[in-house]
């Protein structure tokens, strides 16, 4: 189940002590990607949290992460579901391990469908996400798509330089510019 990120805090238990040995109950995914001449490359991270987590990224409830290499090839923008589509990609995700102190155990990393969805697109920022945009200007929408044709807005896409307080190299979705894909929604597991 997807939940709108700003509302998730209403579901958290106040003052709860985390049980880090318990199964994760929440996940959010974000990515750092760079568009190339023929596709997209980068990585995606699933951050998993135990019961009691709220949307403030309280490290006390962080269980582990699933790190994935992300690669994709350009595909046609859809006729519907992504307003002002700038680019669309068929993507592949491969789980990788590089930090045993925070990587999820292999058994957890290989379950629960961390391999989907197989498609992403960049378009206009959806209206419901505008009020919580991480930056006032230059933010695009991140959309995900499933094999059954379902397309959903998922979050924000913006040049990585904005997080450092610098202006991006230009406006729009530009080749060879690193972007952050930040979620507007989290997943209840």
Secondary structure, DSSP 8 states (H G I E B T S, - for coil): -EEEGGGGGGGS-TT----TTS---EEEEEEEEEE-SSEEEEEEEEEEE-TT--TT--GGGEEEEEEEEEEEEEE---SSSSTT--EEEEEEEEEE---TTTB--HHHHTSTTTT---EEEEES--HHHHTT-SSSSS-EEEEEE-TTS-EEEEEEEEEGGGGGT---SSSS--TT-EEEEEESEEEE-
